[in-house]
Every structure is written in C-alpha cells, then in structure tokens.
C-alpha cells in the first residue's frame, strides 16, 4: 500500500481515537489561537486541539494534493509528554501517532531517545 494510503488510514484512526476519548471538538478555537508561532501551538492550544485543527488538516491537505509528506516528523514524544499524567488512558492515541511518525520518518522517535 502506498504511503499516502497508509497515512490516510492512520489519520482516520487518530481522528476516531480522539473522538472516542472525548477530545474531538465541534467548534474551532479562535483564529488567533491557530496562528501561534510556538511548536505545537503550546501557548494557545491543548495538544489534542493542535492535532485536530493544525496537524491533521495539514496532513490531509498534503495527501489530497499528492504533495510530498514530511520525511522527518516526531509528534509522538510530544503526545507522550502531554498525556504523561494519564498515559494508560491515552496509550492507543500515542501509539497511533508513533505509527504515523514511523511511517513518514522511517524511525521511532520514542525509541531514538532511549
């Protein structure tokens, strides 16, 4: 299966997992919150909001346009950090994000630090 199809399937699974955790939002944050210059918009958004309103739409846009996908991505360490106090509840989400990292980068950023 080509990388675009695999990436699309993982994005679908990430979206479903966010929804099952009750983290998927029906209303978009204010435009100013989405314009953050900080990594992961950590000064204006919670991590799940960054996933839903910034990362996932950007990835879908690249996939739909058959544009090159990032070849160096490491989102799973931030996911693990963000959910460190409730790791068991968010374990599946972190794993899906790790799979997305590995698909695009070819390496596991959660293992690279060990």
C-alpha positions in Angstrom: 0.0 0.0 0.0 1.4 3.4 -0.9 2.5 5.9 1.7 -0.5 8.2 1.1 -3.0 5.4 1.7 -1.2 4.3 4.9 -1.0 7.9 6.1 -4.8 8.4 5.4 -5.7 5.3 7.3 -3.6 6.4 10.3 -5.1 9.9 10.2 -8.6 8.3 10.2 -7.7 6.1 13.2 -6.2 9.1 15.1 -9.4 11.1 14.5 -11.5 8.2 15.7 -9.3 7.8 18.8 -9.6 11.5 19.6 -13.3 11.2 19.3 -13.5 8.1 21.5 -11.5 9.9 24.1 -13.9 12.8 24.0 -11.2 15.1 22.8 -12.7 15.8 19.3 -14.2 19.3 19.3 -17.1 20.5 17.3 -16.1 24.2 17.4 -12.8 25.6 16.1 -10.7 27.7 18.5 -10.3 31.4 17.8 -8.2 32.2 14.7 -5.6 33.9 17.0 -5.1 30.6 18.8 -4.3 28.8 15.5 -1.8 31.5 14.5 0.7 30.6 17.3 4.3 30.6 16.3 5.2 28.1 19.2 5.8 24.4 18.5 2.6 22.5 18.7 0.9 25.9 19.4 1.6 25.1 23.0 1.0 28.7 24.1 -2.6 28.8 22.7 -3.9 25.2 22.3 -4.0 22.0 24.1 -2.2 19.2 22.3 -5.4 17.5 21.1 -6.5 20.8 19.6 -3.3 21.2 17.8 -3.7 17.7 16.4 -7.3 18.4 15.3 -7.0 21.9 14.0 -3.5 22.2 12.7 -1.6 18.9 12.1 -4.4 16.7 10.8 -5.8 19.2 8.4 -2.3 20.0 7.0 -1.6 16.3 6.5 -5.0 15.7 4.8 -4.2 18.7 2.5 -0.9 17.1 1.5 -2.4 13.7 1.0 -5.3 15.1 -1.1 -3.0 17.1 -3.3 -0.5 14.2 -3.5 2.2 16.7 -2.2 5.3 15.3 -0.5 4.7 14.3 3.0 7.2 15.3 5.7 10.1 12.9 5.9 11.2 14.0 9.4 8.4 14.1 11.9 8.4 13.4 15.7 5.0 14.1 17.2 4.8 11.1 19.4 7.2 12.4 22.0 5.0 15.5 22.5 2.0 13.2 22.7 3.7 11.1 25.4 4.7 14.2 27.3 1.3 15.8 27.0 -0.5 12.8 28.4 2.2 11.7 30.9 -0.3 12.0 33.8 -2.9 9.8 32.1 -0.7 7.6 29.9 -2.8 4.5 30.1 -6.0 6.3 29.0 -4.1 7.8 26.0 -1.9 4.8 25.2 -3.7 4.0 21.9 -3.6 7.6 20.7 0.1 7.8 21.5 0.7 4.5 19.6 -1.2 5.7 16.5 0.8 8.9 16.5 4.0 6.9 16.9 3.0 4.8 13.9 2.4 7.9 11.9 5.9 9.2 12.9 7.5 5.9 11.8 5.6 5.8 8.5 6.8 9.2 7.5 10.2 9.3 9.1 11.2 5.7 9.0 12.3 5.7 12.6 10.6 5.6 16.0 11.2 8.9 17.9 10.1 7.3 21.1 12.9 4.7 20.8 15.5 7.1 19.5 15.8 8.8 22.9 16.4 5.6 24.7 
